[in-house]
Amino acid sequence: MGKAIVASRLEQIGEVLRDGENALLIEPGNVKELTTAISLLIQDAELRRKIGMRAREDVAANYTWQHNVQNVIDRLTQDR
C-alpha cells in the first residue's frame, strides 16, 4: 500500500523491517515511543512518503507469492 509502518521491535519483525528505512520500530509496550513515532510521521510528510515507498519496494522485491514459491522450490531442490 505504500504506507509508513510503525511496529514493535520484535525478533521476527526485525527480519523484515529496518528502523528508519522501511518502518519506524519501537520497543514493545512503550506508549511514549509509539506516540512519538506516530507524531513524527504526522508532522513529516517526506519521511512518511520515503518509509512507505521503501516498504512497498521491499515487499514487491522480496515478499510476493511468487518469491515465496521460489524459496520453497529452492529449498526442496537444495536437499537433492
Secondary structure as the mmCIF struct_conf table of DSSP 4:
data_model
#
loop_
_struct_conf.conf_type_id
_struct_conf.id
_struct_conf.beg_label_comp_id
_struct_conf.beg_label_asym_id
_struct_conf.beg_label_seq_id
_struct_conf.end_label_comp_id
_struct_conf.end_label_asym_id
_struct_conf.end_label_seq_id
STRN STRN1 VAL A 6 SER A 8
HELX_RH_AL_P HELX_RH_AL_P1 GLU A 11 GLY A 14
TURN_TY1_P TURN_TY1_P1 GLU A 15 VAL A 16
STRN STRN2 ASP A 19 ASP A 19
TURN_TY1_P TURN_TY1_P2 GLY A 20 ASN A 22
STRN STRN3 ALA A 23 ALA A 23
STRN STRN4 LEU A 24 ILE A 26
TURN_TY1_P TURN_TY1_P3 PRO A 28 GLY A 29
HELX_RH_AL_P HELX_RH_AL_P2 VAL A 31 GLN A 43
HELX_RH_AL_P HELX_RH_AL_P3 ALA A 45 ASN A 62
BEND BEND1 THR A 64 THR A 64
HELX_RH_AL_P HELX_RH_AL_P4 TRP A 65 GLN A 78
TURN_TY1_P TURN_TY1_P4 ASP A 79 ASP A 79
#
